[in-house]
Amino acid sequence: MSDRDTERRLSRLKNTAGLLDSRFRIPATNFRFGLDSIIGLIPGIGDVVGTVVSAWIVVEARRLGAPRRLILRMAWNVLVDSVLGAVPLVGDLFDAAWKSNNRNVALLERYLEERD
């Protein structure tokens, strides 16, 4: 895979993670949240959709060559987000604070920088 392709994929992952975890800001605060917190309010399907997109980020990390240990750490972040995020209302606040997708993309980005 070329460096350009890796950069393009990483950029897509960053944009997706930002949309899910930190796209919006509550005025007059530094508190940011994303679509994951909003769609999580939809009973049943909201948390499933968020988990599927989060899992896609982990799969993409594997395709970019992330080692097993990093993939397991990223999967753990998604699992914590999915399980605790499923608790009505409190879980949505947890989603907004935990930001598993931003965490995972930062882990992947750090790995890719160290690898080069």
Backbone atoms as SQL, in Angstrom:
CREATE TABLE atoms (id INTEGER PRIMARY KEY, chain TEXT, resi INTEGER, resn TEXT, atom TEXT, x REAL, y REAL, z REAL);
INSERT INTO atoms VALUES
  (1, 'A', 1, 'MET', 'N', 0.846, -1.169, 0.000),
  (2, 'A', 1, 'MET', 'CA', 0.000, 0.000, 0.000),
  (3, 'A', 1, 'MET', 'C', 0.897, 1.239, 0.000),
  (4, 'A', 2, 'SER', 'N', 0.556, 2.200, -0.823),
  (5, 'A', 2, 'SER', 'CA', 1.369, 3.404, -0.936),
  (6, 'A', 2, 'SER', 'C', 1.132, 4.350, 0.244),
  (7, 'A', 3, 'ASP', 'N', 2.092, 5.235, 0.457),
  (8, 'A', 3, 'ASP', 'CA', 1.953, 6.235, 1.521),
  (9, 'A', 3, 'ASP', 'C', 0.735, 7.115, 1.270),
  (10, 'A', 4, 'ARG', 'N', 0.509, 7.420, 0.005),
  (11, 'A', 4, 'ARG', 'CA', -0.630, 8.279, -0.341),
  (12, 'A', 4, 'ARG', 'C', -1.950, 7.589, 0.000),
  (13, 'A', 5, 'ASP', 'N', -2.048, 6.303, -0.302),
  (14, 'A', 5, 'ASP', 'CA', -3.250, 5.544, 0.023),
  (15, 'A', 5, 'ASP', 'C', -3.450, 5.464, 1.535),
  (16, 'A', 6, 'THR', 'N', -2.364, 5.238, 2.266),
  (17, 'A', 6, 'THR', 'CA', -2.437, 5.187, 3.734),
  (18, 'A', 6, 'THR', 'C', -2.917, 6.527, 4.282),
  (19, 'A', 7, 'GLU', 'N', -2.370, 7.623, 3.765),
  (20, 'A', 7, 'GLU', 'CA', -2.779, 8.955, 4.222),
  (21, 'A', 7, 'GLU', 'C', -4.251, 9.215, 3.915),
  (22, 'A', 8, 'ARG', 'N', -4.697, 8.789, 2.742),
  (23, 'A', 8, 'ARG', 'CA', -6.096, 8.990, 2.348),
  (24, 'A', 8, 'ARG', 'C', -7.032, 8.197, 3.272),
  (25, 'A', 9, 'ARG', 'N', -6.659, 6.951, 3.562),
  (26, 'A', 9, 'ARG', 'CA', -7.485, 6.125, 4.445),
  (27, 'A', 9, 'ARG', 'C', -7.493, 6.674, 5.865),
  (28, 'A', 10, 'LEU', 'N', -6.328, 7.111, 6.345),
  (29, 'A', 10, 'LEU', 'CA', -6.250, 7.683, 7.683),
  (30, 'A', 10, 'LEU', 'C', -7.088, 8.963, 7.775),
  (31, 'A', 11, 'SER', 'N', -7.048, 9.773, 6.750),
  (32, 'A', 11, 'SER', 'CA', -7.851, 10.993, 6.726),
  (33, 'A', 11, 'SER', 'C', -9.344, 10.664, 6.799),
  (34, 'A', 12, 'ARG', 'N', -9.774, 9.636, 6.069),
  (35, 'A', 12, 'ARG', 'CA', -11.175, 9.213, 6.103),
  (36, 'A', 12, 'ARG', 'C', -11.550, 8.737, 7.509),
  (37, 'A', 13, 'LEU', 'N', -10.649, 7.991, 8.140),
  (38, 'A', 13, 'LEU', 'CA', -10.908, 7.503, 9.493),
  (39, 'A', 13, 'LEU', 'C', -10.995, 8.659, 10.483),
  (40, 'A', 14, 'LYS', 'N', -10.100, 9.643, 10.351),
  (41, 'A', 14, 'LYS', 'CA', -10.137, 10.818, 11.239),
  (42, 'A', 14, 'LYS', 'C', -11.456, 11.573, 11.087),
  (43, 'A', 15, 'ASN', 'N', -11.873, 11.761, 9.844),
  (44, 'A', 15, 'ASN', 'CA', -13.133, 12.472, 9.600),
  (45, 'A', 15, 'ASN', 'C', -14.325, 11.717, 10.181),
  (46, 'A', 16, 'THR', 'N', -14.329, 10.407, 9.996),
  (47, 'A', 16, 'THR', 'CA', -15.420, 9.593, 10.526),
  (48, 'A', 16, 'THR', 'C', -15.432, 9.635, 12.053),
  (49, 'A', 17, 'ALA', 'N', -14.258, 9.476, 12.662),
  (50, 'A', 17, 'ALA', 'CA', -14.172, 9.517, 14.130),
  (51, 'A', 17, 'ALA', 'C', -14.611, 10.880, 14.659),
  (52, 'A', 18, 'GLY', 'N', -14.196, 11.940, 14.005),
  (53, 'A', 18, 'GLY', 'CA', -14.600, 13.284, 14.426),
  (54, 'A', 18, 'GLY', 'C', -16.101, 13.484, 14.331),
  (55, 'A', 19, 'LEU', 'N', -16.689, 12.993, 13.241),
  (56, 'A', 19, 'LEU', 'CA', -18.136, 13.092, 13.077),
  (57, 'A', 19, 'LEU', 'C', -18.856, 12.326, 14.180),
  (58, 'A', 20, 'LEU', 'N', -18.352, 11.163, 14.522),
  (59, 'A', 20, 'LEU', 'CA', -18.991, 10.337, 15.545),
  (60, 'A', 20, 'LEU', 'C', -18.776, 10.855, 16.967),
  (61, 'A', 21, 'ASP', 'N', -17.606, 11.440, 17.234),
  (62, 'A', 21, 'ASP', 'CA', -17.242, 11.739, 18.625),
  (63, 'A', 21, 'ASP', 'C', -17.133, 13.215, 18.988),
  (64, 'A', 22, 'SER', 'N', -16.850, 14.094, 18.049),
  (65, 'A', 22, 'SER', 'CA', -16.527, 15.460, 18.483),
  (66, 'A', 22, 'SER', 'C', -16.884, 16.561, 17.482),
  (67, 'A', 23, 'ARG', 'N', -17.796, 16.312, 16.592),
  (68, 'A', 23, 'ARG', 'CA', -18.128, 17.300, 15.553),
  (69, 'A', 23, 'ARG', 'C', -18.814, 18.544, 16.116),
  (70, 'A', 24, 'PHE', 'N', -19.613, 18.379, 17.151),
  (71, 'A', 24, 'PHE', 'CA', -20.416, 19.494, 17.668),
  (72, 'A', 24, 'PHE', 'C', -19.904, 19.944, 19.030),
  (73, 'A', 25, 'ARG', 'N', -20.100, 21.236, 19.321),
  (74, 'A', 25, 'ARG', 'CA', -19.665, 21.794, 20.601),
  (75, 'A', 25, 'ARG', 'C', -20.848, 22.483, 21.255),
  (76, 'A', 26, 'ILE', 'N', -20.957, 22.277, 22.563),
  (77, 'A', 26, 'ILE', 'CA', -21.983, 22.995, 23.315),
  (78, 'A', 26, 'ILE', 'C', -21.487, 24.428, 23.482),
  (79, 'A', 27, 'PRO', 'N', -22.287, 25.403, 23.042),
  (80, 'A', 27, 'PRO', 'CA', -21.854, 26.805, 23.108),
  (81, 'A', 27, 'PRO', 'C', -21.411, 27.220, 24.513),
  (82, 'A', 28, 'ALA', 'N', -20.412, 28.052, 24.545),
  (83, 'A', 28, 'ALA', 'CA', -19.849, 28.616, 25.780),
  (84, 'A', 28, 'ALA', 'C', -19.139, 27.559, 26.630),
  (85, 'A', 29, 'THR', 'N', -18.856, 26.400, 26.043),
  (86, 'A', 29, 'THR', 'CA', -18.104, 25.357, 26.750),
  (87, 'A', 29, 'THR', 'C', -17.081, 24.764, 25.789),
  (88, 'A', 30, 'ASN', 'N', -16.228, 23.934, 26.307),
  (89, 'A', 30, 'ASN', 'CA', -15.305, 23.175, 25.461),
  (90, 'A', 30, 'ASN', 'C', -15.792, 21.746, 25.256),
  (91, 'A', 31, 'PHE', 'N', -17.006, 21.438, 25.719),
  (92, 'A', 31, 'PHE', 'CA', -17.531, 20.079, 25.620),
  (93, 'A', 31, 'PHE', 'C', -17.980, 19.784, 24.203),
  (94, 'A', 32, 'ARG', 'N', -17.393, 18.736, 23.630),
  (95, 'A', 32, 'ARG', 'CA', -17.711, 18.332, 22.265),
  (96, 'A', 32, 'ARG', 'C', -18.369, 16.955, 22.271),
  (97, 'A', 33, 'PHE', 'N', -19.220, 16.724, 21.300),
  (98, 'A', 33, 'PHE', 'CA', -19.894, 15.441, 21.142),
  (99, 'A', 33, 'PHE', 'C', -20.140, 15.219, 19.660),
  (100, 'A', 34, 'GLY', 'N', -20.547, 14.017, 19.320),
  (101, 'A', 34, 'GLY', 'CA', -20.762, 13.704, 17.913),
  (102, 'A', 34, 'GLY', 'C', -22.034, 12.919, 17.690),
  (103, 'A', 35, 'LEU', 'N', -22.153, 12.420, 16.476),
  (104, 'A', 35, 'LEU', 'CA', -23.349, 11.683, 16.096),
  (105, 'A', 35, 'LEU', 'C', -23.545, 10.408, 16.903),
  (106, 'A', 36, 'ASP', 'N', -22.458, 9.808, 17.384),
  (107, 'A', 36, 'ASP', 'CA', -22.592, 8.589, 18.183),
  (108, 'A', 36, 'ASP', 'C', -23.469, 8.850, 19.402),
  (109, 'A', 37, 'SER', 'N', -23.287, 9.983, 20.046),
  (110, 'A', 37, 'SER', 'CA', -24.102, 10.325, 21.216),
  (111, 'A', 37, 'SER', 'C', -25.549, 10.602, 20.829),
  (112, 'A', 38, 'ILE', 'N', -25.741, 11.179, 19.665),
  (113, 'A', 38, 'ILE', 'CA', -27.091, 11.532, 19.225),
  (114, 'A', 38, 'ILE', 'C', -27.849, 10.283, 18.771),
  (115, 'A', 39, 'ILE', 'N', -27.223, 9.478, 17.899),
  (116, 'A', 39, 'ILE', 'CA', -27.937, 8.293, 17.412),
  (117, 'A', 39, 'ILE', 'C', -28.109, 7.254, 18.518),
  (118, 'A', 40, 'GLY', 'N', -27.262, 7.327, 19.538),
  (119, 'A', 40, 'GLY', 'CA', -27.400, 6.420, 20.677),
  (120, 'A', 40, 'GLY', 'C', -28.699, 6.641, 21.442),
  (121, 'A', 41, 'LEU', 'N', -29.320, 7.781, 21.244),
  (122, 'A', 41, 'LEU', 'CA', -30.596, 8.068, 21.902),
  (123, 'A', 41, 'LEU', 'C', -31.741, 7.266, 21.297),
  (124, 'A', 42, 'ILE', 'N', -31.545, 6.742, 20.081),
  (125, 'A', 42, 'ILE', 'CA', -32.579, 5.930, 19.438),
  (126, 'A', 42, 'ILE', 'C', -32.514, 4.534, 20.048),
  (127, 'A', 43, 'PRO', 'N', -33.561, 4.125, 20.762),
  (128, 'A', 43, 'PRO', 'CA', -33.523, 2.824, 21.442),
  (129, 'A', 43, 'PRO', 'C', -33.245, 1.669, 20.475),
  (130, 'A', 44, 'GLY', 'N', -32.361, 0.793, 20.917),
  (131, 'A', 44, 'GLY', 'CA', -32.058, -0.413, 20.152),
  (132, 'A', 44, 'GLY', 'C', -31.101, -0.205, 19.006),
  (133, 'A', 45, 'ILE', 'N', -31.532, 0.486, 17.978),
  (134, 'A', 45, 'ILE', 'CA', -30.745, 0.593, 16.757),
  (135, 'A', 45, 'ILE', 'C', -29.590, 1.593, 16.852),
  (136, 'A', 46, 'GLY', 'N', -29.737, 2.636, 17.635),
  (137, 'A', 46, 'GLY', 'CA', -28.712, 3.679, 17.705),
  (138, 'A', 46, 'GLY', 'C', -27.358, 3.158, 18.147),
  (139, 'A', 47, 'ASP', 'N', -27.339, 2.385, 19.213),
  (140, 'A', 47, 'ASP', 'CA', -26.069, 1.846, 19.713),
  (141, 'A', 47, 'ASP', 'C', -25.484, 0.816, 18.758),
  (142, 'A', 48, 'VAL', 'N', -26.339, 0.072, 18.079),
  (143, 'A', 48, 'VAL', 'CA', -25.861, -0.924, 17.115),
  (144, 'A', 48, 'VAL', 'C', -25.168, -0.226, 15.942),
  (145, 'A', 49, 'VAL', 'N', -25.774, 0.822, 15.429),
  (146, 'A', 49, 'VAL', 'CA', -25.189, 1.571, 14.316),
  (147, 'A', 49, 'VAL', 'C', -23.830, 2.149, 14.725),
  (148, 'A', 50, 'GLY', 'N', -23.763, 2.745, 15.898),
  (149, 'A', 50, 'GLY', 'CA', -22.501, 3.299, 16.380),
  (150, 'A', 50, 'GLY', 'C', -21.419, 2.235, 16.518),
  (151, 'A', 51, 'THR', 'N', -21.792, 1.071, 17.017),
  (152, 'A', 51, 'THR', 'CA', -20.834, -0.021, 17.192),
  (153, 'A', 51, 'THR', 'C', -20.337, -0.538, 15.846),
  (154, 'A', 52, 'VAL', 'N', -21.218, -0.636, 14.873),
  (155, 'A', 52, 'VAL', 'CA', -20.820, -1.113, 13.542),
  (156, 'A', 52, 'VAL', 'C', -19.804, -0.164, 12.915),
  (157, 'A', 53, 'VAL', 'N', -20.052, 1.129, 12.996),
  (158, 'A', 53, 'VAL', 'CA', -19.112, 2.093, 12.419),
  (159, 'A', 53, 'VAL', 'C', -17.793, 2.067, 13.193),
  (160, 'A', 54, 'SER', 'N', -17.861, 1.943, 14.507),
  (161, 'A', 54, 'SER', 'CA', -16.642, 1.842, 15.319),
  (162, 'A', 54, 'SER', 'C', -15.842, 0.598, 14.952),
  (163, 'A', 55, 'ALA', 'N', -16.544, -0.499, 14.703),
  (164, 'A', 55, 'ALA', 'CA', -15.875, -1.738, 14.307),
  (165, 'A', 55, 'ALA', 'C', -15.212, -1.576, 12.942),
  (166, 'A', 56, 'TRP', 'N', -15.835, -0.826, 12.047),
  (167, 'A', 56, 'TRP', 'CA', -15.239, -0.561, 10.727),
  (168, 'A', 56, 'TRP', 'C', -13.893, 0.146, 10.893),
  (169, 'A', 57, 'ILE', 'N', -13.801, 1.068, 11.825),
  (170, 'A', 57, 'ILE', 'CA', -12.533, 1.765, 12.061),
  (171, 'A', 57, 'ILE', 'C', -11.459, 0.760, 12.479),
  (172, 'A', 58, 'VAL', 'N', -11.815, -0.185, 13.325),
  (173, 'A', 58, 'VAL', 'CA', -10.862, -1.213, 13.772),
  (174, 'A', 58, 'VAL', 'C', -10.449, -2.105, 12.593),
  (175, 'A', 59, 'VAL', 'N', -11.403, -2.480, 11.771),
  (176, 'A', 59, 'VAL', 'CA', -11.095, -3.306, 10.590),
  (177, 'A', 59, 'VAL', 'C', -10.149, -2.556, 9.659),
  (178, 'A', 60, 'GLU', 'N', -10.392, -1.291, 9.443),
  (179, 'A', 60, 'GLU', 'CA', -9.511, -0.479, 8.594),
  (180, 'A', 60, 'GLU', 'C', -8.104, -0.399, 9.187),
  (181, 'A', 61, 'ALA', 'N', -8.023, -0.303, 10.497),
  (182, 'A', 61, 'ALA', 'CA', -6.708, -0.274, 11.154),
  (183, 'A', 61, 'ALA', 'C', -5.949, -1.564, 10.854),
  (184, 'A', 62, 'ARG', 'N', -6.652, -2.674, 10.888),
  (185, 'A', 62, 'ARG', 'CA', -6.008, -3.962, 10.570),
  (186, 'A', 62, 'ARG', 'C', -5.540, -3.975, 9.125),
  (187, 'A', 63, 'ARG', 'N', -6.352, -3.454, 8.231),
  (188, 'A', 63, 'ARG', 'CA', -5.974, -3.383, 6.810),
  (189, 'A', 63, 'ARG', 'C', -4.761, -2.492, 6.589),
  (190, 'A', 64, 'LEU', 'N', -4.591, -1.525, 7.469),
  (191, 'A', 64, 'LEU', 'CA', -3.428, -0.632, 7.370),
  (192, 'A', 64, 'LEU', 'C', -2.195, -1.230, 8.049),
  (193, 'A', 65, 'GLY', 'N', -2.323, -2.439, 8.561),
  (194, 'A', 65, 'GLY', 'CA', -1.176, -3.142, 9.104),
  (195, 'A', 65, 'GLY', 'C', -0.975, -3.039, 10.597),
  (196, 'A', 66, 'ALA', 'N', -1.978, -2.545, 11.302),
  (197, 'A', 66, 'ALA', 'CA', -1.845, -2.445, 12.760),
  (198, 'A', 66, 'ALA', 'C', -1.644, -3.835, 13.360),
  (199, 'A', 67, 'PRO', 'N', -0.745, -3.945, 14.327),
  (200, 'A', 67, 'PRO', 'CA', -0.475, -5.251, 14.929),
  (201, 'A', 67, 'PRO', 'C', -1.634, -5.715, 15.817),
  (202, 'A', 68, 'ARG', 'N', -1.617, -6.998, 16.092),
  (203, 'A', 68, 'ARG', 'CA', -2.683, -7.635, 16.880),
  (204, 'A', 68, 'ARG', 'C', -2.904, -6.937, 18.220),
  (205, 'A', 69, 'ARG', 'N', -1.839, -6.584, 18.897),
  (206, 'A', 69, 'ARG', 'CA', -1.973, -5.932, 20.213),
  (207, 'A', 69, 'ARG', 'C', -2.738, -4.612, 20.119),
  (208, 'A', 70, 'LEU', 'N', -2.434, -3.847, 19.073),
  (209, 'A', 70, 'LEU', 'CA', -3.126, -2.569, 18.883),
  (210, 'A', 70, 'LEU', 'C', -4.595, -2.808, 18.524),
  (211, 'A', 71, 'ILE', 'N', -4.844, -3.791, 17.684),
  (212, 'A', 71, 'ILE', 'CA', -6.228, -4.115, 17.308),
  (213, 'A', 71, 'ILE', 'C', -7.028, -4.521, 18.540),
  (214, 'A', 72, 'LEU', 'N', -6.428, -5.318, 19.410),
  (215, 'A', 72, 'LEU', 'CA', -7.119, -5.727, 20.639),
  (216, 'A', 72, 'LEU', 'C', -7.413, -4.525, 21.534),
  (217, 'A', 73, 'ARG', 'N', -6.482, -3.608, 21.623),
  (218, 'A', 73, 'ARG', 'CA', -6.706, -2.402, 22.431),
  (219, 'A', 73, 'ARG', 'C', -7.845, -1.557, 21.844),
  (220, 'A', 74, 'MET', 'N', -7.846, -1.427, 20.531),
  (221, 'A', 74, 'MET', 'CA', -8.909, -0.677, 19.865),
  (222, 'A', 74, 'MET', 'C', -10.261, -1.378, 20.046),
  (223, 'A', 75, 'ALA', 'N', -10.263, -2.698, 19.918),
  (224, 'A', 75, 'ALA', 'CA', -11.500, -3.462, 20.109),
  (225, 'A', 75, 'ALA', 'C', -12.017, -3.303, 21.536),
  (226, 'A', 76, 'TRP', 'N', -11.096, -3.260, 22.500),
  (227, 'A', 76, 'TRP', 'CA', -11.489, -3.033, 23.900),
  (228, 'A', 76, 'TRP', 'C', -12.193, -1.676, 24.040),
  (229, 'A', 77, 'ASN', 'N', -11.640, -0.635, 23.416),
  (230, 'A', 77, 'ASN', 'CA', -12.271, 0.687, 23.467),
  (231, 'A', 77, 'ASN', 'C', -13.686, 0.647, 22.905),
  (232, 'A', 78, 'VAL', 'N', -13.867, -0.077, 21.798),
  (233, 'A', 78, 'VAL', 'CA', -15.191, -0.196, 21.193),
  (234, 'A', 78, 'VAL', 'C', -16.126, -0.981, 22.110),
  (235, 'A', 79, 'LEU', 'N', -15.624, -2.053, 22.695),
  (236, 'A', 79, 'LEU', 'CA', -16.442, -2.863, 23.605),
  (237, 'A', 79, 'LEU', 'C', -16.916, -2.041, 24.805),
  (238, 'A', 80, 'VAL', 'N', -16.001, -1.312, 25.419),
  (239, 'A', 80, 'VAL', 'CA', -16.370, -0.459, 26.569),
  (240, 'A', 80, 'VAL', 'C', -17.429, 0.552, 26.146),
  (241, 'A', 81, 'ASP', 'N', -17.204, 1.183, 25.002),
  (242, 'A', 81, 'ASP', 'CA', -18.153, 2.169, 24.487),
  (243, 'A', 81, 'ASP', 'C', -19.515, 1.533, 24.223),
  (244, 'A', 82, 'SER', 'N', -19.513, 0.351, 23.646),
  (245, 'A', 82, 'SER', 'CA', -20.768, -0.325, 23.294),
  (246, 'A', 82, 'SER', 'C', -21.545, -0.773, 24.524),
  (247, 'A', 83, 'VAL', 'N', -20.855, -1.376, 25.464),
  (248, 'A', 83, 'VAL', 'CA', -21.530, -1.908, 26.655),
  (249, 'A', 83, 'VAL', 'C', -22.028, -0.772, 27.551),
  (250, 'A', 84, 'LEU', 'N', -21.143, 0.135, 27.891),
  (251, 'A', 84, 'LEU', 'CA', -21.561, 1.229, 28.781),
  (252, 'A', 84, 'LEU', 'C', -22.457, 2.230, 28.063),
  (253, 'A', 85, 'GLY', 'N', -22.244, 2.391, 26.764),
  (254, 'A', 85, 'GLY', 'CA', -23.077, 3.304, 25.984),
  (255, 'A', 85, 'GLY', 'C', -24.501, 2.824, 25.819),
  (256, 'A', 86, 'ALA', 'N', -24.737, 1.533, 26.033),
  (257, 'A', 86, 'ALA', 'CA', -26.082, 0.973, 25.877),
  (258, 'A', 86, 'ALA', 'C', -27.010, 1.311, 27.045),
  (259, 'A', 87, 'VAL', 'N', -26.451, 1.806, 28.143),
  (260, 'A', 87, 'VAL', 'CA', -27.280, 2.189, 29.289),
  (261, 'A', 87, 'VAL', 'C', -28.053, 3.460, 28.903),
  (262, 'A', 88, 'PRO', 'N', -29.367, 3.435, 28.991),
  (263, 'A', 88, 'PRO', 'CA', -30.154, 4.598, 28.575),
  (264, 'A', 88, 'PRO', 'C', -29.715, 5.898, 29.264),
  (265, 'A', 89, 'LEU', 'N', -29.606, 6.936, 28.496),
  (266, 'A', 89, 'LEU', 'CA', -29.236, 8.303, 28.876),
  (267, 'A', 89, 'LEU', 'C', -27.836, 8.413, 29.492),
  (268, 'A', 90, 'VAL', 'N', -27.571, 7.702, 30.562),
  (269, 'A', 90, 'VAL', 'CA', -26.237, 7.750, 31.183),
  (270, 'A', 90, 'VAL', 'C', -25.188, 7.263, 30.188),
  (271, 'A', 91, 'GLY', 'N', -25.542, 6.237, 29.428),
  (272, 'A', 91, 'GLY', 'CA', -24.641, 5.698, 28.426),
  (273, 'A', 91, 'GLY', 'C', -24.341, 6.691, 27.324),
  (274, 'A', 92, 'ASP', 'N', -25.318, 7.506, 26.973),
  (275, 'A', 92, 'ASP', 'CA', -25.098, 8.518, 25.936),
  (276, 'A', 92, 'ASP', 'C', -24.149, 9.608, 26.429),
  (277, 'A', 93, 'LEU', 'N', -24.239, 9.949, 27.700),
  (278, 'A', 93, 'LEU', 'CA', -23.277, 10.891, 28.280),
  (279, 'A', 93, 'LEU', 'C', -21.889, 10.266, 28.325),
  (280, 'A', 94, 'PHE', 'N', -21.834, 8.977, 28.641),
  (281, 'A', 94, 'PHE', 'CA', -20.554, 8.267, 28.633),
  (282, 'A', 94, 'PHE', 'C', -19.955, 8.279, 27.231),
  (283, 'A', 95, 'ASP', 'N', -20.778, 7.997, 26.206),
  (284, 'A', 95, 'ASP', 'CA', -20.314, 8.036, 24.809),
  (285, 'A', 95, 'ASP', 'C', -19.675, 9.381, 24.489),
  (286, 'A', 96, 'ALA', 'N', -20.330, 10.442, 24.921),
  (287, 'A', 96, 'ALA', 'CA', -19.834, 11.783, 24.626),
  (288, 'A', 96, 'ALA', 'C', -18.496, 12.062, 25.300),
  (289, 'A', 97, 'ALA', 'N', -18.269, 11.448, 26.456),
  (290, 'A', 97, 'ALA', 'CA', -17.016, 11.672, 27.187),
  (291, 'A', 97, 'ALA', 'C', -15.910, 10.695, 26.780),
  (292, 'A', 98, 'TRP', 'N', -16.242, 9.445, 26.519),
  (293, 'A', 98, 'TRP', 'CA', -15.242, 8.398, 26.246),
  (294, 'A', 98, 'TRP', 'C', -14.581, 8.579, 24.885),
  (295, 'A', 99, 'LYS', 'N', -15.356, 8.879, 23.856),
  (296, 'A', 99, 'LYS', 'CA', -14.855, 9.142, 22.509),
  (297, 'A', 99, 'LYS', 'C', -13.940, 8.030, 21.988),
  (298, 'A', 100, 'SER', 'N', -14.455, 6.818, 21.962),
  (299, 'A', 100, 'SER', 'CA', -13.647, 5.660, 21.571),
  (300, 'A', 100, 'SER', 'C', -13.104, 5.765, 20.146),
  (301, 'A', 101, 'ASN', 'N', -13.845, 6.367, 19.255),
  (302, 'A', 101, 'ASN', 'CA', -13.385, 6.466, 17.870),
  (303, 'A', 101, 'ASN', 'C', -12.199, 7.413, 17.744),
  (304, 'A', 102, 'ASN', 'N', -12.266, 8.554, 18.420),
  (305, 'A', 102, 'ASN', 'CA', -11.118, 9.470, 18.417),
  (306, 'A', 102, 'ASN', 'C', -9.902, 8.807, 19.067),
  (307, 'A', 103, 'ARG', 'N', -10.134, 8.075, 20.152),
  (308, 'A', 103, 'ARG', 'CA', -9.039, 7.355, 20.816),
  (309, 'A', 103, 'ARG', 'C', -8.392, 6.359, 19.855),
  (310, 'A', 104, 'ASN', 'N', -9.242, 5.594, 19.163),
  (311, 'A', 104, 'ASN', 'CA', -8.724, 4.558, 18.283),
  (312, 'A', 104, 'ASN', 'C', -7.962, 5.120, 17.094),
  (313, 'A', 105, 'VAL', 'N', -8.456, 6.183, 16.520),
  (314, 'A', 105, 'VAL', 'CA', -7.748, 6.785, 15.393),
  (315, 'A', 105, 'VAL', 'C', -6.423, 7.391, 15.870),
  (316, 'A', 106, 'ALA', 'N', -6.405, 7.972, 17.060),
  (317, 'A', 106, 'ALA', 'CA', -5.149, 8.499, 17.604),
  (318, 'A', 106, 'ALA', 'C', -4.138, 7.376, 17.835),
  (319, 'A', 107, 'LEU', 'N', -4.603, 6.236, 18.344),
  (320, 'A', 107, 'LEU', 'CA', -3.714, 5.082, 18.532),
  (321, 'A', 107, 'LEU', 'C', -3.149, 4.618, 17.193),
  (322, 'A', 108, 'LEU', 'N', -4.010, 4.526, 16.186),
  (323, 'A', 108, 'LEU', 'CA', -3.569, 4.096, 14.860),
  (324, 'A', 108, 'LEU', 'C', -2.588, 5.097, 14.265),
  (325, 'A', 109, 'GLU', 'N', -2.886, 6.363, 14.388),
  (326, 'A', 109, 'GLU', 'CA', -2.010, 7.397, 13.842),
  (327, 'A', 109, 'GLU', 'C', -0.629, 7.350, 14.499),
  (328, 'A', 110, 'ARG', 'N', -0.603, 7.174, 15.806),
  (329, 'A', 110, 'ARG', 'CA', 0.664, 7.063, 16.527),
  (330, 'A', 110, 'ARG', 'C', 1.460, 5.850, 16.037),
  (331, 'A', 111, 'TYR', 'N', 0.775, 4.733, 15.864),
  (332, 'A', 111, 'TYR', 'CA', 1.441, 3.525, 15.363),
  (333, 'A', 111, 'TYR', 'C', 2.035, 3.768, 13.969),
  (334, 'A', 112, 'LEU', 'N', 1.242, 4.377, 13.071),
  (335, 'A', 112, 'LEU', 'CA', 1.711, 4.606, 11.706),
  (336, 'A', 112, 'LEU', 'C', 2.913, 5.554, 11.678),
  (337, 'A', 113, 'GLU', 'N', 2.902, 6.570, 12.536),
  (338, 'A', 113, 'GLU', 'CA', 4.035, 7.496, 12.607),
  (339, 'A', 113, 'GLU', 'C', 5.287, 6.800, 13.111),
  (340, 'A', 114, 'GLU', 'N', 5.138, 5.963, 14.122),
  (341, 'A', 114, 'GLU', 'CA', 6.284, 5.241, 14.687),
  (342, 'A', 114, 'GLU', 'C', 6.819, 4.202, 13.712),
  (343, 'A', 115, 'ARG', 'N', 5.927, 3.618, 12.924),
  (344, 'A', 115, 'ARG', 'CA', 6.312, 2.585, 11.965),
  (345, 'A', 115, 'ARG', 'C', 7.189, 3.150, 10.860),
  (346, 'A', 116, 'ASP', 'N', 6.914, 4.378, 10.452),
  (347, 'A', 116, 'ASP', 'CA', 7.677, 4.991, 9.333),
  (348, 'A', 116, 'ASP', 'C', 9.011, 5.494, 9.743);
